[in-house]
């Protein structure tokens, strides 16, 4: 006796999550048998019987709030342990020292999908409590994820059965994007793309640094009432705009804003248009290093943000200023140093390039959602920020021209 294809597929939605992988396996064997129907019929059955979009996008990612969790006792206990726990505890104390150093400007570097993972509120709190003075990030974190949520959208928890990737075709049909165990509504992401085009259309038609464009994004949120005071969600872009914390995305076109800028330039054809000047980004961030020689790096992940922030020491030297290496540096990463890539290179290695001092540096080999709440939460509850003054570095950059 054989079930019809539709009957067989429709059982999926009634199975507990732990049984669904078994069902998928049996389904694949069934599909390959001589009793299977056409691919079109199977696809129709799948789409008819799988959960609909609203059913899949029903459990939002919640952002952890370090203000609600005093982790000091735990982190202090880790100092007497070994391996990554001791490294993490040392990193927490270095970040605390960095914040208590009144001459130190703190640069936060963000790579990887961090906001979608539930870390947004930590970064907002760092900005609003003067625990960071500038941010260097991938565009995805700032635009596709943070600005996206500031517009009123959310990221969602995906069931374990989706992590295998075997149902990504179905997700594509539903216009749901997947980041490992997290869902994003592609239709909402398109609205984010369109919003960046609206912002581009409103700006003077000249080259802009990514910092200038992101500042315009913050102004847009405030003008549109997308603020906590008016019932909206807080965001890194808004907090940085209000606190004059500059945000740089050196590869800015590699994100949702890139689609908006492409649409903007296409619509204007031969007319003057907005563009992004990555060299101006580099020049502006280097000017901050020259103006504030003592600096510290808190790096989540690696990639372009890590190298970009480290390179300003060398850039200052190229411009004729003998700027010191970054005095403090912390990197949270899972990258393997043996591949020779920038993301995995150690901070001691960076010292050979004249970028990072080795007195207060620490690599933490851990996934960011585990390590960052402990490191940032420790410094927050130690009130290491209490005596720090606002630097408002964005105001230093407004007159800068490259």
C-alpha positions, 0 to 999 in steps of 0.5 A: 500500500502506498500513500499519495504524494500529497498525503505523504507530504502533509504528514510533515506539519503534524510531526514533532520537530525531532521526527521531521528529519526522519520524515525528510529522509523517508520522503527523499527515498520515496521521491526517488522510487518508481512510485513518485510523481513528477517534480512539479507535483511533488513541489506543489504538494510540499508548498501546499502542506508545509507551514505557511509564512506566518506560521514560520515567522512567529517567534522573534529573536529577543535581544539579550539585555546586559543591564539585567544580568550581573555576570561579575561573579561568574567572570571573576570565577573564570579567572581561576579556570583554564583555556577559553574561560581564563582568556575571556576573563582577561579580555573582560578586565582589559575592556574594563581597563580600556574604559577607565583609561581617560585618554583612550578612544574605543573603536568597536568592530563588528563582523558576522551576523550579530544583530540578527543573533540577538546582540543588538541591545548590547551595542545600543547600550555600549553607545548610550553609556559612552562605552564606545566612541566609533564603530567599524562594521560590515554593512549587513549588521548596520543596514540589513539587520539593525536599520531593518529592525529600526524600521519595525521589522524583526528576525525570527527563530527557525526550527531545528529541522531547517538548519540542515538546509534541506528545506531551503528551496521551500523557504525561497518560494516563501521569500524567507531568508535563512541565517543558520537558525534564524529567519528574515522576511525577504519582502520586508528586506526589500522595503529596507532596500527601498528606504536606503534609495529614498535616503540616497535620493535626498542627499546632495549628489556627490561622493559621501563616506559611509559614515555620512550616509549612515548618519543620514539614516539616523536622521531619517529614523528620528524624522520618521518617529522610529524612536523609543520615545515614539514607540519604536525600537531603539537601534545602533544607527539611532543611538549613534546618530544621537550620541555623535558616534561615527559608524563606518562600513568600508564595504558599504555596497555589500549590503542592503544599502548597496541595492538602494544605491544601485537603484538610485544610480540607475534611476539617475542615469547620466545625471549627478548622483550619490556615491560612496567613497571608501577612501574618505572612510579611511581618511576620516577614521585615520583623522580620529586616530591622529586627534586621539592617539590612545586607542583600543579595539573591541573586535567581534569577528574579523574581516574588513572591519578588523583590518580597517581599524588596525590599518589607521595606525599605518595610515597616520604614519603615511600622513606624517604623524607618529601615532602609537599602536592601538594600546588595547585590543580584544578579538572574539573569533572562531577563526583558525589561525592556520589558514593565514587569513586576516580574520584569524590572524592573532593580535600578536601577529598584528604587532609585527605590522606595527598595529597593536601593542602586546601589553593589553591584547587578548584573543578569545576563541568563542562564538560571539553570542556566548562571549560578548554578553560576559565581556560587555556585561562585566565592564558595564556592571563594574561601571567602568564607563562612569567617569568617561566623557562623551567624545562625540567624534562625529562632530570632529569629522563634519568639516573633514574633506578628502 
